[in-house]
Amino acid sequence: MLKHPQAKSTVQEFTEGTKFNPFYVHTGQCSLEDAEVAFFCSGKISYDIKAFLKNNPELEKKAVLFTIEELLPFPEKELKAEMQKLKKTCKVKF
């Protein structure tokens, strides 16, 4: 995964005033509140799902992607707070 073209950061992302994020929420064309499907993953599969969504515009309009960067300790509290923004009818896929 380290050689993946999208798996890179700028120097500014490592300087003072920045912090490690235990997960990222990629909303693309859909907000958390409007999402019908939420994908949860980590590692290389996140790039595969992003590409899949980009190639499927209808799904991209109703899906969000949670990329979990820190598995231990698991960011349960922070993740639950973001998940509260999802509709009760949102399908969750791991």
Summary of the structure (lengths in Angstrom):
residues: 94
radius of gyration: 14.0
end to end distance: 19.4
largest distance: 40.5
contacts: 217
relative contact order: 0.25
helix: 31%
strand: 19%
